[in-house]
Amino acid sequence: MTDDLITWLRTVLDEVETAAARDLASVERHDLAVEILVEVDAKRRILDAYERARDAGATAFQTQYEAGRAAGLEEAVELLALPYAGRPDYREEWRP
């Protein structure tokens, strides 16, 4: 996976977060907006975990462990991007 997907997904999450934060002013949508903000934060944490695992080094055991962890997290990142596949700048190569 390229860093392009990570960068693209972070941009999308920024847009979603901005829209949800704007909706916090509307009482009827307050609960949904809060849920969306929490979801965006959780997705960012998954992206961060993937980047840490991908970039980890050290002993052979840690490298093997982190490589396996990175592979699993890479699939998770691709799945996180899937709901946004309808956007014009989504690339089919990112589809899991």
NUTOR-498357 format. One record per residue: residue number from 1; residue in one letter; x, y, z of N, C-alpha, C in turn. Coordinates in nm, 4 decimals, m for minus. Example, Ala and Ser with C-alpha at 12.3 -4.5 7.8 and 13.67 -1.06 7.14 Angstrom:
2
k = 1 r = A n_x = 1.3190 n_y = m0.5690 n_z = 0.7800 ca_x = 1.2300 ca_y = m0.4500 ca_z = 0.7800 c_x = 1.3200 c_y = m0.3300 c_z = 0.7800 .
k = 2 r = S n_x = 1.2850 n_y = m0.2250 n_z = 0.7080 ca_x = 1.3670 ca_y = m0.1060 ca_z = 0.7140 c_x = 1.2900 c_y = 0.0030 c_z = 0.7870 .
***
This chain:
96
k = 1 r = M n_x = 0.0870 n_y = m0.1180 n_z = 0.0000 ca_x = 0.0000 ca_y = 0.0000 ca_z = 0.0000 c_x = 0.0902 c_y = 0.1225 c_z = 0.0000 .
k = 2 r = T n_x = 0.0500 n_y = 0.2202 n_z = m0.0731 ca_x = 0.1285 ca_y = 0.3425 ca_z = m0.0781 c_x = 0.0825 c_y = 0.4399 c_z = 0.0294 .
k = 3 r = D n_x = 0.1682 n_y = 0.5352 n_z = 0.0545 ca_x = 0.1320 ca_y = 0.6402 ca_z = 0.1487 c_x = 0.0188 c_y = 0.7268 c_z = 0.0937 .
k = 4 r = D n_x = m0.0068 n_y = 0.7154 n_z = m0.0367 ca_x = m0.1154 ca_y = 0.7937 ca_z = m0.0973 c_x = m0.2494 c_y = 0.7624 c_z = m0.0326 .
k = 5 r = L n_x = m0.2755 n_y = 0.6344 n_z = m0.0048 ca_x = m0.4021 ca_y = 0.5968 ca_z = 0.0580 c_x = m0.4109 c_y = 0.6560 c_z = 0.1976 .
k = 6 r = I n_x = m0.3029 n_y = 0.6488 n_z = 0.2737 ca_x = m0.3029 ca_y = 0.7046 ca_z = 0.4090 c_x = m0.3293 c_y = 0.8545 c_z = 0.4032 .
k = 7 r = T n_x = m0.2586 n_y = 0.9255 n_z = 0.3158 ca_x = m0.2767 ca_y = 1.0702 ca_z = 0.3018 c_x = m0.4187 c_y = 1.1029 c_z = 0.2583 .
k = 8 r = W n_x = m0.4686 n_y = 1.0283 n_z = 0.1596 ca_x = m0.6045 ca_y = 1.0516 ca_z = 0.1090 c_x = m0.7074 c_y = 1.0283 c_z = 0.2183 .
k = 9 r = L n_x = m0.6934 n_y = 0.9173 n_z = 0.2917 ca_x = m0.7914 ca_y = 0.8848 ca_z = 0.3954 c_x = m0.7869 c_y = 0.9869 c_z = 0.5090 .
k = 10 r = R n_x = m0.6691 n_y = 1.0356 n_z = 0.5444 ca_x = m0.6597 ca_y = 1.1403 ca_z = 0.6473 c_x = m0.7315 c_y = 1.2681 c_z = 0.6011 .
k = 11 r = T n_x = m0.7205 n_y = 1.3018 n_z = 0.4726 ca_x = m0.7901 ca_y = 1.4186 ca_z = 0.4181 c_x = m0.9412 c_y = 1.3996 c_z = 0.4247 .
k = 12 r = V n_x = m0.9872 n_y = 1.2807 n_z = 0.3881 ca_x = m1.1310 ca_y = 1.2508 ca_z = 0.3944 c_x = m1.1801 c_y = 1.2607 c_z = 0.5383 .
k = 13 r = L n_x = m1.1045 n_y = 1.2046 n_z = 0.6315 ca_x = m1.1444 ca_y = 1.2100 ca_z = 0.7727 c_x = m1.1490 c_y = 1.3541 c_z = 0.8227 .
k = 14 r = D n_x = m1.0571 n_y = 1.4381 n_z = 0.7760 ca_x = m1.0615 ca_y = 1.5799 ca_z = 0.8125 c_x = m1.1917 c_y = 1.6439 c_z = 0.7644 .
k = 15 r = E n_x = m1.2316 n_y = 1.6108 n_z = 0.6411 ca_x = m1.3558 ca_y = 1.6657 ca_z = 0.5854 c_x = m1.4767 c_y = 1.6172 c_z = 0.6647 .
k = 16 r = V n_x = m1.4801 n_y = 1.4898 n_z = 0.6985 ca_x = m1.5913 ca_y = 1.4329 ca_z = 0.7744 c_x = m1.5964 c_y = 1.4963 c_z = 0.9130 .
k = 17 r = E n_x = m1.4804 n_y = 1.5119 n_z = 0.9754 ca_x = m1.4745 ca_y = 1.5733 ca_z = 1.1078 c_x = m1.5255 c_y = 1.7172 c_z = 1.1054 .
k = 18 r = T n_x = m1.4861 n_y = 1.7927 n_z = 1.0053 ca_x = m1.5306 ca_y = 1.9318 ca_z = 0.9925 c_x = m1.6823 c_y = 1.9386 c_z = 0.9767 .
k = 19 r = A n_x = m1.7372 n_y = 1.8521 n_z = 0.8920 ca_x = m1.8819 ca_y = 1.8504 ca_z = 0.8711 c_x = m1.9555 c_y = 1.8104 c_z = 0.9996 .
k = 20 r = A n_x = m1.9036 n_y = 1.7117 n_z = 1.0712 ca_x = m1.9685 ca_y = 1.6674 ca_z = 1.1951 c_x = m1.9603 c_y = 1.7754 c_z = 1.3023 .
k = 21 r = A n_x = m1.8466 n_y = 1.8406 n_z = 1.3125 ca_x = m1.8305 ca_y = 1.9474 ca_z = 1.4114 c_x = m1.9276 c_y = 2.0613 c_z = 1.3826 .
k = 22 r = R n_x = m1.9487 n_y = 2.0902 n_z = 1.2559 ca_x = m2.0436 ca_y = 2.1950 ca_z = 1.2161 c_x = m2.1859 c_y = 2.1560 c_z = 1.2574 .
k = 23 r = D n_x = m2.2157 n_y = 2.0253 n_z = 1.2489 ca_x = m2.3496 ca_y = 1.9765 ca_z = 1.2836 c_x = m2.3739 c_y = 1.9710 c_z = 1.4341 .
k = 24 r = L n_x = m2.2718 n_y = 1.9866 n_z = 1.5153 ca_x = m2.2913 ca_y = 1.9844 ca_z = 1.6604 c_x = m2.3826 c_y = 2.0978 c_z = 1.7063 .
k = 25 r = A n_x = m2.3909 n_y = 2.2026 n_z = 1.6263 ca_x = m2.4773 ca_y = 2.3157 ca_z = 1.6606 c_x = m2.6253 c_y = 2.2785 c_z = 1.6484 .
k = 26 r = S n_x = m2.6562 n_y = 2.1756 n_z = 1.5685 ca_x = m2.7951 ca_y = 2.1331 ca_z = 1.5489 c_x = m2.8320 c_y = 2.0296 c_z = 1.6532 .
k = 27 r = V n_x = m2.9249 n_y = 2.0607 n_z = 1.7428 ca_x = m2.9613 ca_y = 1.9750 ca_z = 1.8551 c_x = m3.0078 c_y = 1.8373 c_z = 1.8086 .
k = 28 r = E n_x = m3.0877 n_y = 1.8307 n_z = 1.7042 ca_x = m3.1423 ca_y = 1.7027 ca_z = 1.6601 c_x = m3.0354 c_y = 1.6094 c_z = 1.6037 .
k = 29 r = R n_x = m2.9251 n_y = 1.6645 n_z = 1.5578 ca_x = m2.8192 ca_y = 1.5818 ca_z = 1.4996 c_x = m2.6996 c_y = 1.5705 c_z = 1.5935 .
k = 30 r = H n_x = m2.7114 n_y = 1.6215 n_z = 1.7139 ca_x = m2.5989 ca_y = 1.6265 ca_z = 1.8073 c_x = m2.5408 c_y = 1.4878 c_z = 1.8343 .
k = 31 r = D n_x = m2.6243 n_y = 1.3891 n_z = 1.8671 ca_x = m2.5750 ca_y = 1.2547 ca_z = 1.8983 c_x = m2.5026 c_y = 1.1929 c_z = 1.7794 .
k = 32 r = L n_x = m2.5576 n_y = 1.2086 n_z = 1.6602 ca_x = m2.4942 ca_y = 1.1555 ca_z = 1.5402 c_x = m2.3596 c_y = 1.2233 c_z = 1.5164 .
k = 33 r = A n_x = m2.3537 n_y = 1.3538 n_z = 1.5328 ca_x = m2.2293 ca_y = 1.4269 ca_z = 1.5116 c_x = m2.1221 c_y = 1.3809 c_z = 1.6100 .
k = 34 r = V n_x = m2.1597 n_y = 1.3614 n_z = 1.7352 ca_x = m2.0640 ca_y = 1.3135 ca_z = 1.8357 c_x = m2.0140 c_y = 1.1747 c_z = 1.7986 .
k = 35 r = E n_x = m2.1035 n_y = 1.0863 n_z = 1.7558 ca_x = m2.0633 ca_y = 0.9519 ca_z = 1.7134 c_x = m1.9658 c_y = 0.9581 c_z = 1.5966 .
k = 36 r = I n_x = m1.9921 n_y = 1.0463 n_z = 1.5026 ca_x = m1.9043 ca_y = 1.0597 ca_z = 1.3865 c_x = m1.7665 c_y = 1.1088 c_z = 1.4294 .
k = 37 r = L n_x = m1.7607 n_y = 1.2049 n_z = 1.5210 ca_x = m1.6318 ca_y = 1.2548 ca_z = 1.5682 c_x = m1.5529 c_y = 1.1448 c_z = 1.6395 .
k = 38 r = V n_x = m1.6201 n_y = 1.0630 n_z = 1.7180 ca_x = m1.5533 ca_y = 0.9518 ca_z = 1.7864 c_x = m1.5044 c_y = 0.8491 c_z = 1.6832 .
k = 39 r = E n_x = m1.5863 n_y = 0.8240 n_z = 1.5812 ca_x = m1.5476 ca_y = 0.7304 ca_z = 1.4758 c_x = m1.4252 c_y = 0.7805 c_z = 1.3996 .
k = 40 r = V n_x = m1.4219 n_y = 0.9079 n_z = 1.3682 ca_x = m1.3070 ca_y = 0.9662 ca_z = 1.2983 c_x = m1.1804 c_y = 0.9496 c_z = 1.3824 .
k = 41 r = D n_x = m1.1908 n_y = 0.9741 n_z = 1.5119 ca_x = m1.0755 ca_y = 0.9581 ca_z = 1.6004 c_x = m1.0279 c_y = 0.8124 c_z = 1.6013 .
k = 42 r = A n_x = m1.1200 n_y = 0.7175 n_z = 1.6065 ca_x = m1.0835 ca_y = 0.5757 ca_z = 1.6070 c_x = m1.0126 c_y = 0.5376 c_z = 1.4766 .
k = 43 r = K n_x = m1.0621 n_y = 0.5877 n_z = 1.3646 ca_x = m0.9994 ca_y = 0.5578 ca_z = 1.2352 c_x = m0.8594 c_y = 0.6164 c_z = 1.2286 .
k = 44 r = R n_x = m0.8417 n_y = 0.7356 n_z = 1.2816 ca_x = m0.7071 ca_y = 0.7956 ca_z = 1.2838 c_x = m0.6115 c_y = 0.7117 c_z = 1.3692 .
k = 45 r = R n_x = m0.6608 n_y = 0.6558 n_z = 1.4781 ca_x = m0.5769 ca_y = 0.5709 ca_z = 1.5631 c_x = m0.5338 c_y = 0.4445 c_z = 1.4893 .
k = 46 r = I n_x = m0.6220 n_y = 0.3900 n_z = 1.4068 ca_x = m0.5861 ca_y = 0.2727 ca_z = 1.3262 c_x = m0.4793 c_y = 0.3110 c_z = 1.2244 .
k = 47 r = L n_x = m0.4950 n_y = 0.4267 n_z = 1.1602 ca_x = m0.3935 ca_y = 0.4735 ca_z = 1.0658 c_x = m0.2590 c_y = 0.4914 c_z = 1.1355 .
k = 48 r = D n_x = m0.2606 n_y = 0.5503 n_z = 1.2544 ca_x = m0.1370 ca_y = 0.5693 ca_z = 1.3307 c_x = m0.0733 c_y = 0.4356 c_z = 1.3659 .
k = 49 r = A n_x = m0.1543 n_y = 0.3390 n_z = 1.4087 ca_x = m0.1029 ca_y = 0.2065 ca_z = 1.4447 c_x = m0.0405 c_y = 0.1386 c_z = 1.3236 .
k = 50 r = Y n_x = m0.1038 n_y = 0.1520 n_z = 1.2081 ca_x = m0.0484 ca_y = 0.0936 ca_z = 1.0859 c_x = 0.0872 c_y = 0.1557 c_z = 1.0540 .
k = 51 r = E n_x = 0.0959 n_y = 0.2878 n_z = 1.0593 ca_x = 0.2219 ca_y = 0.3535 ca_z = 1.0260 c_x = 0.3325 c_y = 0.3155 c_z = 1.1246 .
k = 52 r = R n_x = 0.2996 n_y = 0.3037 n_z = 1.2531 ca_x = 0.4006 ca_y = 0.2619 ca_z = 1.3520 c_x = 0.4486 c_y = 0.1197 c_z = 1.3232 .
k = 53 r = A n_x = 0.3551 n_y = 0.0295 n_z = 1.2946 ca_x = 0.3920 ca_y = m0.1099 ca_z = 1.2672 c_x = 0.4728 c_y = m0.1201 c_z = 1.1381 .
k = 54 r = R n_x = 0.4333 n_y = m0.0460 n_z = 1.0380 ca_x = 0.5030 ca_y = m0.0489 ca_z = 0.9092 c_x = 0.6457 c_y = 0.0020 c_z = 0.9223 .
k = 55 r = D n_x = 0.6653 n_y = 0.1024 n_z = 1.0050 ca_x = 0.7952 ca_y = 0.1678 ca_z = 1.0161 c_x = 0.8840 c_y = 0.1102 c_z = 1.1261 .
k = 56 r = A n_x = 0.8334 n_y = 0.0110 n_z = 1.1998 ca_x = 0.9093 ca_y = m0.0439 ca_z = 1.3131 c_x = 1.0299 c_y = m0.1238 c_z = 1.2637 .
k = 57 r = G n_x = 1.1329 n_y = m0.1215 n_z = 1.3443 ca_x = 1.2523 ca_y = m0.2013 ca_z = 1.3177 c_x = 1.2949 c_y = m0.2648 c_z = 1.4480 .
k = 58 r = A n_x = 1.4165 n_y = m0.3073 n_z = 1.4577 ca_x = 1.4781 ca_y = m0.3603 ca_z = 1.5802 c_x = 1.5138 c_y = m0.5060 c_z = 1.5618 .
k = 59 r = T n_x = 1.4832 n_y = m0.5887 n_z = 1.6614 ca_x = 1.5242 ca_y = m0.7289 ca_z = 1.6570 c_x = 1.4453 c_y = m0.8054 c_z = 1.5523 .
k = 60 r = A n_x = 1.4974 n_y = m0.9231 n_z = 1.5172 ca_x = 1.4309 ca_y = m1.0060 ca_z = 1.4160 c_x = 1.2900 c_y = m1.0434 c_z = 1.4604 .
k = 61 r = F n_x = 1.2722 n_y = m1.0782 n_z = 1.5889 ca_x = 1.1393 ca_y = m1.1131 ca_z = 1.6382 c_x = 1.0450 c_y = m0.9951 c_z = 1.6259 .
k = 62 r = Q n_x = 1.0884 n_y = m0.8776 n_z = 1.6695 ca_x = 1.0022 ca_y = m0.7590 ca_z = 1.6612 c_x = 0.9692 c_y = m0.7267 c_z = 1.5171 .
k = 63 r = T n_x = 1.0679 n_y = m0.7411 n_z = 1.4296 ca_x = 1.0448 ca_y = m0.7115 ca_z = 1.2882 c_x = 0.9403 c_y = m0.8063 c_z = 1.2309 .
k = 64 r = Q n_x = 0.9520 n_y = m0.9358 n_z = 1.2640 ca_x = 0.8540 ca_y = m1.0334 ca_z = 1.2161 c_x = 0.7148 c_y = m1.0033 c_z = 1.2726 .
k = 65 r = Y n_x = 0.7099 n_y = m0.9735 n_z = 1.4005 ca_x = 0.5828 ca_y = m0.9407 ca_z = 1.4651 c_x = 0.5207 c_y = m0.8176 c_z = 1.4020 .
k = 66 r = E n_x = 0.6003 n_y = m0.7122 n_z = 1.3888 ca_x = 0.5480 ca_y = m0.5876 ca_z = 1.3331 c_x = 0.5090 c_y = m0.6035 c_z = 1.1867 .
k = 67 r = A n_x = 0.5809 n_y = m0.6869 n_z = 1.1118 ca_x = 0.5443 ca_y = m0.7102 ca_z = 0.9707 c_x = 0.4069 c_y = m0.7757 c_z = 0.9622 .
k = 68 r = G n_x = 0.3819 n_y = m0.8740 n_z = 1.0496 ca_x = 0.2503 ca_y = m0.9386 ca_z = 1.0525 c_x = 0.1425 c_y = m0.8421 c_z = 1.0964 .
k = 69 r = R n_x = 0.1747 n_y = m0.7627 n_z = 1.1959 ca_x = 0.0788 ca_y = m0.6628 ca_z = 1.2453 c_x = 0.0494 c_y = m0.5598 c_z = 1.1364 .
k = 70 r = A n_x = 0.1538 n_y = m0.5156 n_z = 1.0668 ca_x = 0.1353 ca_y = m0.4171 ca_z = 0.9597 c_x = 0.0484 c_y = m0.4732 c_z = 0.8485 .
k = 71 r = A n_x = 0.0665 n_y = m0.6007 n_z = 0.8154 ca_x = m0.0146 ca_y = m0.6619 ca_z = 0.7092 c_x = m0.1621 c_y = m0.6637 c_z = 0.7486 .
k = 72 r = G n_x = m0.1901 n_y = m0.6991 n_z = 0.8738 ca_x = m0.3291 ca_y = m0.6990 ca_z = 0.9206 c_x = m0.3875 c_y = m0.5594 c_z = 0.9239 .
k = 73 r = L n_x = m0.3074 n_y = m0.4645 n_z = 0.9699 ca_x = m0.3554 ca_y = m0.3266 ca_z = 0.9764 c_x = m0.3723 c_y = m0.2669 c_z = 0.8372 .
k = 74 r = E n_x = m0.2883 n_y = m0.3100 n_z = 0.7424 ca_x = m0.3036 ca_y = m0.2617 ca_z = 0.6050 c_x = m0.4403 c_y = m0.2986 c_z = 0.5504 .
k = 75 r = E n_x = m0.4835 n_y = m0.4205 n_z = 0.5765 ca_x = m0.6174 ca_y = m0.4619 ca_z = 0.5334 c_x = m0.7238 c_y = m0.3776 c_z = 0.6028 .
k = 76 r = A n_x = m0.7038 n_y = m0.3479 n_z = 0.7301 ca_x = m0.7994 ca_y = m0.2650 ca_z = 0.8039 c_x = m0.8074 c_y = m0.1251 c_z = 0.7423 .
k = 77 r = V n_x = m0.6939 n_y = m0.0691 n_z = 0.7044 ca_x = m0.6918 ca_y = 0.0650 ca_z = 0.6436 c_x = m0.7677 c_y = 0.0632 c_z = 0.5111 .
k = 78 r = E n_x = m0.7461 n_y = m0.0398 n_z = 0.4312 ca_x = m0.8192 ca_y = m0.0503 ca_z = 0.3040 c_x = m0.9698 c_y = m0.0585 c_z = 0.3286 .
k = 79 r = L n_x = m1.0087 n_y = m0.1315 n_z = 0.4323 ca_x = m1.1510 ca_y = m0.1421 ca_z = 0.4656 c_x = m1.2058 c_y = m0.0103 c_z = 0.5192 .
k = 80 r = L n_x = m1.1240 n_y = 0.0652 n_z = 0.5934 ca_x = m1.1680 ca_y = 0.1962 ca_z = 0.6423 c_x = m1.1967 c_y = 0.2919 c_z = 0.5260 .
k = 81 r = A n_x = m1.1209 n_y = 0.2788 n_z = 0.4193 ca_x = m1.1378 ca_y = 0.3678 ca_z = 0.3038 c_x = m1.2570 c_y = 0.3272 c_z = 0.2175 .
k = 82 r = L n_x = m1.3003 n_y = 0.2029 n_z = 0.2266 ca_x = m1.4046 ca_y = 0.1500 ca_z = 0.1384 c_x = m1.5354 c_y = 0.2301 c_z = 0.1390 .
k = 83 r = P n_x = m1.5843 n_y = 0.2789 n_z = 0.2551 ca_x = m1.7083 ca_y = 0.3565 ca_z = 0.2512 c_x = m1.6984 c_y = 0.4845 c_z = 0.1675 .
k = 84 r = Y n_x = m1.5750 n_y = 0.5290 n_z = 0.1411 ca_x = m1.5546 ca_y = 0.6521 ca_z = 0.0653 c_x = m1.5173 c_y = 0.6235 c_z = m0.0805 .
k = 85 r = A n_x = m1.5363 n_y = 0.4990 n_z = m0.1246 ca_x = m1.4983 ca_y = 0.4583 ca_z = m0.2600 c_x = m1.5764 c_y = 0.5313 c_z = m0.3681 .
k = 86 r = G n_x = m1.6879 n_y = 0.5900 n_z = m0.3345 ca_x = m1.7674 ca_y = 0.6648 ca_z = m0.4314 c_x = m1.7112 c_y = 0.8021 c_z = m0.4629 .
k = 87 r = R n_x = m1.6133 n_y = 0.8453 n_z = m0.3885 ca_x = m1.5525 ca_y = 0.9762 ca_z = m0.4147 c_x = m1.4679 c_y = 0.9676 c_z = m0.5415 .
k = 88 r = P n_x = m1.4646 n_y = 1.0750 n_z = m0.6190 ca_x = m1.3959 ca_y = 1.0689 ca_z = m0.7487 c_x = m1.2452 c_y = 1.0435 c_z = m0.7382 .
k = 89 r = D n_x = m1.1831 n_y = 1.0764 n_z = m0.6267 ca_x = m1.0388 ca_y = 1.0579 ca_z = m0.6170 c_x = m0.9985 c_y = 0.9259 c_z = m0.5510 .
k = 90 r = Y n_x = m1.0958 n_y = 0.8378 n_z = m0.5243 ca_x = m1.0668 ca_y = 0.7037 ca_z = m0.4721 c_x = m1.0077 c_y = 0.6202 c_z = m0.5847 .
k = 91 r = R n_x = m0.9035 n_y = 0.5457 n_z = m0.5540 ca_x = m0.8384 ca_y = 0.4621 ca_z = m0.6560 c_x = m0.8800 c_y = 0.3157 c_z = m0.6396 .
k = 92 r = E n_x = m0.9121 n_y = 0.2512 n_z = m0.7489 ca_x = m0.9542 ca_y = 0.1113 ca_z = m0.7440 c_x = m0.8448 c_y = 0.0207 c_z = m0.6882 .
k = 93 r = E n_x = m0.7191 n_y = 0.0594 n_z = m0.7019 ca_x = m0.6090 ca_y = m0.0221 ca_z = m0.6489 c_x = m0.6124 c_y = m0.0301 c_z = m0.4956 .
k = 94 r = W n_x = m0.6868 n_y = 0.0600 n_z = m0.4319 ca_x = m0.6999 ca_y = 0.0588 ca_z = m0.2862 c_x = m0.8092 c_y = m0.0369 c_z = m0.2389 .
k = 95 r = R n_x = m0.8923 n_y = m0.0830 n_z = m0.3308 ca_x = m1.0059 ca_y = m0.1692 ca_z = m0.2934 c_x = m0.9534 c_y = m0.3030 c_z = m0.2408 .
k = 96 r = P n_x = m1.0027 n_y = m0.3451 n_z = m0.1230 ca_x = m0.9562 ca_y = m0.4734 ca_z = m0.0678 c_x = m1.0083 c_y = m0.5915 c_z = m0.1485 .
***
